[in-house]
């Protein structure tokens, strides 16, 4: 059960994530005036009107428990990541009757409970999750009137039920967020409508927010300056330099401030902040140096997308696999990324492509220096702003950059830093293929001119063509094996 009001930009991803844990998802409408409920229904949720406060909420909870073994209440304003639900559900499998997950937060929430697990007085604990078995819920709510959340917890104590309190602030896994210096780069160009929502959604555990205004001509800069968050560092470009240049300048500021991890969240509010921990933890836990979102495995990503656009995205993914050497990655244009300070210090930031396509070029640079990249499946989040990328034009524009980057990667990774014969296979393949095309064109010209050709000429041309294709395929195969062995070696050392 997810109470919601005017959350059309984020409710879809919340419903999809919740559905991965539950047999059915209920979204409780608190009077939305936008498309929140429509989006929730499209995501597969059942929409239920909610009139009243906590008493009405718990009545719906009771009704839902009549045909369920356990029910979960999710407060989206007070939770950091729906994936944390797994930690709340685990105690119920171990015999607890009720499990509460909370997080200290400054945002205004109606739900509040007293927990003295961490001994801190800085924040009040706000409930993000409440999971309870149906049997226990019926026992503690039966015969009681005007039931509130606090009285429900008190009743559970009176009935001597086993209650598990989990504060993610003191959980060892999530304490790492507080001990890690995290920066977020927000590239923005003419985002006066959405920049405020973007900044408000950035979680509290983020230490610095670097807003890079790429010479906006609207009120973007004015809104950022008046926002009032002390974490914000504002930088304006006096000329438009491109989104890549903005992100690189944000990276440089983060390195100067000695951030351990730096995320990128665009100013159009299409990057769900609830997903940020899923990108951060693989780096904190030493599994990756760079993580990126992958929307292609999300059921709702292709919704409303033309077949031509979908083909363009897949084609660009294939070209980027070849160019970067990261054969396992998909959705290379996904700008929702997190990178470690180690990776930022290794690569030459000034050499990164400054426009759209920076993410493809960055992958090439990371692979050349042996950085580990991980895809994190994240549902697409569609809001009021849509992507303006035209893949037919975009692929033509960045293909030369990908090819130059590919040659640079081969030189640096396989001849300068190390040596591998795959560069010879690639070289022979790239030599034989155009040679076979030239042979074919020359032979076709001779036929048009009615000049006799040796009988073996077509076979020779096919031989050169086949050899070129074979050499390229061998080069790709060896490139895949190098990356696979490096990944396995890193896994074994851990």
N, C-alpha and C positions, 0 to 999 in steps of 0.2 A: 504494500500500500504506500503510495507516494502522494502526499498533499502537494498541490501545485497551484500557482496563480501567475498568469502572464509570464510563462517560461518557454515560449515557442522555440527559442533558439537552442535550448539545451534539453528539453524534456525528451526528445527522441532518443538521444544517446543514453539517458538515464533509464528509460523504459527498456531499451535493448540490453543494457548491462544487467538490470534487475531480472529480466526474463531468463538470463543464463543461469540464475540461481533458483528461480521459482517456476511453478507450473502455470501460474497466472499472475498478472500484474494489474492492480487497480490504481488508477490515478484519480484522486479526490479533488474535484474542481471547487476551488474556494472563490469562485466568481471571476474567472478569467474573461478579459475583453478582447484578447487576441486569438491566435490560432493554436494555443497550447493544447486544448483538448482534441482538436482535429489531428494535430501531429501525433499526440499520444495514441489515438485510435489507429492511425496508420501504422504505428509501431507495434500494434498488437495488444495494447492495453484496453481494459474495460474502464470506461469513464463513469464515475459516480459523483453526482452533485453533493456538496458538503455545505450544510447550512448550520452555523453555530460554531462553538469553540471546541475545547478538548472533550467535553461531554459527548457532543455529536460525533467527534472523531472516534472515540472509544466504542460508541455504539456500532459504528460501521465495522470496527475491528472485531467486535463480538459476533456480528452477523457473518463476517468472513470466516471466523473460526469454526462455524457450524459444519462446514464441509471441507475442512482442511486439518491436517495433522499439526501444523504450526503456522503462525502468521508473523509477518515482519512489518513494522512500521518504519518508514524511512523519512527523515526530515531533511529535505534537500538543502535547506538554508544552513544547516548546522553540521552537515557531513562533508568530509574532504574528498572522498572517493568511494563510489558504490562498491568497488571491488573489495573494500575493507569489510564488507558484509560477511565474507567467508570466515573472518576471525570472530565475528559475533555468533555465527551459526554453530561453530565447532563445539562450544560448551554444551549446547543442547544435545549434541550427539554423545557427549560424555556424561549425560544424566542430569544436567541442570534443567530447571523448569523455566527460567527466564534469564535472558541475557541482554545487557544494555551496553551499547558502545557510545562513547562520548569523546569530545574534543574541546579543549579550551578555545573559545572564540570571542572576538570583540563585537561581532555583528549582533544585531538585535534579534533575538529568538524568543518566542513565547515559551518553548520547552526548556525546562531547567531542572536539574536535580543536584543534590549536594553529594559530592564525592571527595573524600580527603585522602585519595590514594597517593597523590604526589606531594602533599604538604605545601602547595603553592597557594598564594592568595592573589596572584596577579590577575588570573582569569576566573570566571565562573564556568563550571562545566556545563556544556550544552549537549543535550542528547542528539545523536545523529541517527542511531538505530535502536529499535526495541524489538526483540525477537522472543516469542513466548509460545509454548506448546498450547494447543487448544484446550486440553484437559485442565491445565493450570489456569488459563485465562477464565474459563467458566467457573472455576472454584473461587477465584479471588474477586470476581465481579458479581457473582450471584447474590442477589438480595441487597446490594449496595446501590444507593442513589447518588446522583451528582458526582459520579466517579471522575476524577481527574488523573493525570499521569502520576503526580506525587502520591495521591491516595492509593493508586494502583500498586505502586512500589511499597508503600507502607503496609497495604493489605497482604502483599506477598511475604513480607517479613513476619506479619502476625500469624499467617497460616504456616509459617516455618517452611516455606518453599526454598529451594536452592536457587539463589540469584547470583549471576556472574556479572560483575562490573568491570568493564574494560575501558580504560582511558588510553586512547592512542598516543597521548602525550607521554605516557610512562611506559608504553609497550616498547621493548628494546628495538624492534624493527623500525618503529616510527620515530623513536627518539633521534635516530640518525638524521632526520630532516632538520632538527634543531641544531645539531652539531656540525652541519654542513653549510657552508656559505653559498647560498643559491642566488643567482642573478637571473633576471628575465629581460630579454631584449624585445622591445615593442616597436617594430618599424611602422611608420604611419605616414600616409599621404592622403590629404583631404578626407579625414575620417571623423569630422566633427559630430556626425550622428552616432557613431559607435565607439569612439575612443573612451568615453566615460564608462560605458558598460564593461569594456575590456579591462580597464584599470580597476574597477570595483570588484571584478571577479578574481583577480590575482590573489592567491592564498596568503595568509599571514606569515607562513614559514619562509617566504621569499624575502631575502635581505635587501636587494636593490632592484629597482625597475628602471631600465634604461630606455626612455622614449626617444626615438630618433625620428625627428620630423623632417621628411625629405622635401623641404621647400613647399609646404602646403600653402594653398591660396585661400583656404577657408579658415574657420575658427579653431582648427585642431590645436595649434600651439597655445592659444588663449585658454582653452578648456584645460589643457594639461597643466599650465602654470597655476591655474586657480584650483586645481584638484585638492591640494592640501595634504597629500600623502608624503611624509618626510622621506620615504624610501625612493621617491622618483628623482632620477637624474635626467634632465632634459637637454637635448642637443638638436639644434636646427641646422640643416644644410641651406646655405644661401643660394645654391643652384640644385636642381633636381639631379641626383647622381644615380638613382636606381635602388631597388629594394636590397640588392646584394651589398651595395656600398653602405647602406644604412645598417644592415646587420653586422657587417665587418667592423664598422665604427663602434657599434654596441659591444662587440666582442673585445675590442681594444680597451674600452672603458672598464669592462668587467675584469680583464687581466690586470689593469692598473689598480683596481680595488681588491685584487687577490680573491676573486670568487672561485670556489672549488668547482662549481657546476653552473653552466649558463644555458638557459632555455630560450627559445624564440616563440613568441605568441603575437601574431599579427594584430594590428589595431582594428580589424574588422569584426572582432568578437566571434570568429568562427572556430576558435580553438578552445575546447571545453576545459576550464581549469580543473575540473574534477578528475581529468585524465592525467594531469601532470605527474602525480606520484608514480604512475605506471611507467613513465618515461625516465624518471629520475632514479628509481631503485636499481635497475640493472647496472647503472654506473656506480652508485654507492656500493653495491655488492660486488663490484669488480668483474662483472660479466661483459661489460661493453665500455667503449670510450665515447661512443656516439649512438644515440637512439633517435629513431624517427617514426612518426605515425604512418600507418598503412591502412588506408580506407578501402582498398580494393577487395578485401575479404569481408567487408561489412555488407550485410544484405541490402541496406538502404542507400549504398553509395551510387549504384547504377540507376536508381529511381529518377526518372525524368531526364536521363542523359541520352543523347542521340547515339546511335550505333557508331557513327563516324567519330564522335568525340571519345567514346569508349575505346575504339580501335586506336585512336591517336595516343591515348594514355598508355595503352599496352605496348604500342610500338616504341614510345619514348622510354618505357621501362626496359625494353629489350636493348635499345641502343645504350642506355645508361649501364646496364649489366656488363656489356662488352667494354665500354669505355672505362668504367670504374673498377672492374674486377670483382665487385660484390655481386655474385651470381644469385644470392638468396634474397636480395632486396626487391621490393616492388613499390609502386606509387612514389617515384622519385621526386615528384613535384610537391609532395606534402611538406609544408613548411613548419609543421609542429615538431620541433627537434630539441634535443638536449645534448650538450657536449661537455666533456671534462676539460679542466684546465690543462692537463697534460697534453691532450690533443691540440688545443689552441696554441700551446707553446711550441709544438713541433712544426706545424705548418706555417708557411709564409702567408699571412693574412692579406698582404697587399697584392698577392698574385691571384686572388680569387676573382672570378668573373663578377662584375658589379651589378648586373641586371638580373631579370628572371633567367634562371639557368645557373645561378650561384650554387644552388643545392646540388646540382649534378656535378659541377666543377669541384665542389668541396668534397664529394665522395671520392673523386679521382685522387685528390691530394691526400686524403686520409688513407686510402688503400696503398699508395706509394710508400707511406711510412709505417705500414703495418698496424694501423689502428683498427680496433674491433667495432663493427657496426651491427646494430640489431634493429629489426623491424618490430614495432609494437602495434598490434591490431587495435585500431581506434574507430568507433563509429563516426561516420560523416556527420558534421553538425552544420546544418543549413540555416542561415538567418536571413536578415534583410539584404545582405550583400552577396552576390554571386561571383564566381570566378570569371575573369575577363580574358582568360587565356584562350587564344584561337590556335588549336593544335597544328593545323595545316601550316600556318605561318610560323608558329613557334618552333616546330621541329626543323623547318628549313633554316631558321636563324641560328639555333644552337648546335645543329649537327656539325658544322665546321669546328666549333669550340670543343665538342666531344671528341672529334677525331684528333685535334691537336693535343688535347689532354690525354687521350689514349696513347699516342706516341711518346709523350713526355713521361707517362707512367711506366711504359716499357723500358725507357732509357734509365730512369732513376731506380726503379725497383729491381730490374733484372740485368742491368749492366753496371750501374754505379755502386749501389748499395750491396748488390749480390749478383750472381750470374745464374741464368737458367737458359737452356737451349730453346725454350719456347719462343724467344725473340727471333730465332732463325726461322722457325716455322711460320711465324707471323710475317716476317720479311719476305720469305719465298712465296707465301700465299698472296701477299699484296703486290708482288712483282708479277706472278704468273697470271693472276686474274685479268688485269688490264692488258697484259700481253696477248692473252687469248682473245680478248675483245678486239684488239687491233688486228690480229690475224683474221678474225671473222669478218671485220669490216673490209679489210683489204681483199679477201677472197670474194666477198659479195660484189665489190667494185669490179673485180676482174671478170666476174660472170656477167655483169651489166655491159662491160666493154667487149664481151665475147672473146676474151683471152683464155687460152687453155690453161688448166691448173693440173698439177700432178694428182694422180688418183689418191695418194696417201694424205693429201693436204687436209681434208675434213677430219680424218682420224688424228692427225697431228694436232689440229686445233682443239679437238675434244680431249686429247691427252693433256695438253697444257691447261685447259679449263678444269679438268678433273683433278689434276695435280694441285692447282691453286686452291680449289675448294677443300681438298684433303689437308693441305698444309694449314689453312685457316682453322679448320675443325680441330686438328691436332693442337694448334696453339691455344684455342679456347679450352680444350679438354685439360691441357697441362695447367692453364691459368686457374681453372676450377679446382684442380687437385692441390695446387699450392695453397689456395685459400682454405680448402677443406682441412688439409693437414695442419695448417697454422691454427685453425679454430680448435681442432682436436687436441693439439699440443697444449694450447692455453687451458682447455678444459681439464686435461690431466694434471697440469701443474697446480691447479686449484685444489 
